Amino acid sequence: MREETGVRSIGEHLAFLAAAALMGMAAAAQAALPIQHWTASSGARVYFVESRSIPMLDVNVDFDAGGRRVPADKAGLGGLTHALIKAGSAGRSEEEISRRIADVGAQLGGSVDRDRAGISLRTLSSERERTQALATLAEILQAPAFPEGAFAREKARLIDAVKEEETKPDSIASKAFYRLLYGEHPYALTPTPETVGRIQRADVEGYYRANYVAERAVVAIIGDADRALAERIAEQLTAGLPRAQGTAPPLPAVVQPRSETLRVSHPATQSHILLGLPAMTRSDPDYFPLLVGNYVLGGGGFVSRLYMEVREKRGYAYSVYSYLLPLAQPGPFQIGLQTKNEQAEEALARVRTVLDGFLAQGPSAAELKAAKQNLMGGFALRIDSNRKLLDYVAVIGYYQLPLTWLDDFTAKVEKVSVAEIRAAFARHLRPENLVTVVVGGGKK
Amino acid sequence: MRIPMFRFFFALLAAVLAVGAAAAPGAVVERKLANGLRVIVKEDHRAPTVVHMVWYRAGSMDEVSGTSGVAHVLEHMMFKGTKKVKGGEFSRRIAAAGGRENAFTNRDYTAYFQQVPKAALPLMLELEADRMSNLLVTADEFSREIKVVMEERRLRTEDQPRALVSEALNAEAYFAHPYRRPVIGWMNDLENMSYLDARDWYAHWYVPNNAIVVVVGDVKADEVFALAQKYYGGIKARALPVRKSQIEPEQRGVRRVVVKAPAELPYLLMGWKCPVLRDVDKDWQPYALEVLAGVLDGNESARLNQSLVRNSRIASEVGASYDATARGPGMCYLEGTPSQGKSAAELETGLRAELARLVQDGVTEDELARVKAQVVASQVFKRDSIFGQAMEIGQFETAGLSHKDIDRVLEHVKGVTAEQVRAAAKAFFVDDALTVVVLEPQPLDQKQPRPAASGARH
């Protein structure tokens, strides 16, 4: 079940999330809610926003422990380690940990992507609740036990989940897309039953010791706390983390793929189509031209070119979008849509026409103006909750973007010109590197 | 735009635990215009943004056989232009104001919303008021948009084994009640739908006396009321179609359905007919059922996860849910995915054993306190989202309750006793009210025997 309760179309939602992540942060309240930054005694970098209007506190701790640190033959190790962090500590069982969190109404969360693995906590800021929730988080971060039983269980669950994914056209398409984009680079890695099957408990422990280290931890805190309390929290959460053994090993460069089209047959009624290539890093100088340009191409809700040409005018798809996912190394530019098998080729051709036209000419002056109106005018919506701000602060911290990044946001958007967008797209989106994946075709 | 918002599992947490606002900052105030339109405002001045929603009390439960899905199709058509605002212009103007917008259709309602910087609020009222009475539903626009809706059904239902399971459960559990039909509609009904069906739907239900405007954010209530009068006040009220009561005949025994679709693991969905909240102060079972769902699945240490995923490892995933607010009948759900090598039947036995334990031994005071602690905390957490607060008001109101009930419901949930939970479990989790649907996974390549499909890519 877990039916969607979100209200955007799936693709739009994706694009929106990516756009939000892409934007890093924003702050209409940037002056009112400055980001305070310091380094804890453990070496962890700390980013704090004081926001006292609701008696609650959000904390997120990110590590350089996402997919990119995993050996190719053990893909899945990053996710498995992350899942097992809360499965028991030196002093407490898994059940005790979940009860201690639930007893004070707190929420433990987290996510893993290709760069980061993060654990988050939301708690009331009242002393009893806060103290118990943070103490529990401190224990699981710094003394996870990785019990045998939980390890075997989570490994089996991960294998189940991966096998299930391998039956779904959207997962099949996405995994194939990353493999083609990134080749030998670890961004290409996705778990298979074989790679997960190879993982031993000792691998998890080793991965934790090597990567959940204080020097590469980034703590983001927002909510009902003063600076002194935030400093104590950062100490409490990181003082007992493993210490780094030297710097993290260097990663290979991302090599641009050669353009190709992969077709995978699947009995689904729709074909799932992805196009893209590795495109942009977090600190890319072309960040803003690409952001604004992509709004026009396929990022802008119900007004983008892809939306108008593919959905509105022709009814080819419910969801069609484009986004740029910035990572430490060039993350993907991705166009996606799903359409009934019988018209997959027409729809794909239409997408190519839209993309090629945009690459050749860039946006019109009117489109650029509309994009700026939305991105600048809607800036306040990006940071109007602690939840949204926390995500942004975590990104600023992890990727070491300037603390004024938010303050500069609207000015940087405003400065973007048609010529800059055209030049940035020409530099980052070369047709000779464009990969296409089509999964579908229907029952044979 | 344009997504049917089915309520489901984990709706429990969303709907139950997100209920209540004892410590909420702004009071909720309401005004009714002469044309019957109700305007509900909650001031929240944390950020200079506002959410504006229009809820129509018309959802898929108001449809009839043969035109299932028309409520949702009309939702799509609502973006296609009016006499004054041409197709596409609506969304362009909202985007230019820095806004985000969307809409959703459910069994009980259809709702439209915009999230905008506060200065753009008057424009939102102007645009929504315009399409409340001036929408153009043309054959030409319809011919393309109905294709989009069919693609949506393919994406969200046809190619989603679990969505097919839930669709089958509704169709089997309700013989007569309109909840038996999917919100997005049967494909054949979509194929045969005409723009006139959508136009009729609009003419019947899109009237101010069937709508509720909800505004939450950095506004002054009096100013919102004045704007509402200015933009919505001139729209004329019209009589609504008669809503006939549609009572599902009593179920007389367990019902079982099998769904076959491409997948790796089986999936089990069990639904028991359960009451929903009608009288906020007299009813007690809905509160007990909400707590019960929390005891079973409200947190990671809750019974189902602890027992079936962590201990016996029969399941790789389990869930329980119940939504106490609805215009139509209620349902309590248990669901799960058996672990590799376990069957849906074994999982069903495990779930039934947990229910039996509940009826036999009841729940502990610790478990009760844990669920209530989450209710209390979620009251505070919900204040972080003005969108969530507006959703809560709209859902209460369209279910026939009042925004004034939100806090009272919460107090009642906090007052639930262990004995009430046990009694509710005993009363409602009975086979005669149960429908069970099992997904039987099929290989992707129909020509291959099952094991070859596992993990293979074709």
Interface residues (C-beta under 8 A of the other chain):
Chain A: M1 R2 E3 E4 T5 G6 V7 R8 S9 I10 E12 F16 A28 A29 S53 I54 P55 M56 K86 E94 E95 S98 R99 I101 A102 D103 V104 G105 A106 Q107 L108 R122 T123 L124 E129 A150 R153 A156 R157 I159 D160 A161 K163 E164 E166 T167 P169 I172 T192 P193 V264 S265 H266 P267 A268 T269 Q270 G300 G301 F302 V303 M308 R311 E312 K313 R314 G315 Y316 A317 Y318 S319 Q338 T339 K340 A370 Q373 N374 L375 M376 G377 G378 F379 A380 L381 I383 D384 S385 N386 R387 K443 K444
Chain B: M1 R2 I3 M5 F6 R7 F8 F9 F10 A11 A14 A23 P25 R46 A47 P48 T49 F79 G88 S91 R92 A95 A96 A97 G98 G99 R100 E101 N102 A103 F104 F113 Q115 V116 P117 A120 S143 R144 E145 I146 K147 V148 V149 M150 E151 E152 R154 L155 R156 E158 D159 R162 A163 S166 P262 A263 E264 L265 L269 G298 N299 E300 S301 A302 Q306 V309 R310 R313 S316 G319 S321 Y333 E335 T337 S339 Q340 A369 R370 A373 Q374 V375 V376 A377 S378 V380 F381 R383 D384 S385 I386 P441 L444 D445 Q446 K447 A453 S454 G455 A456 R457 H458
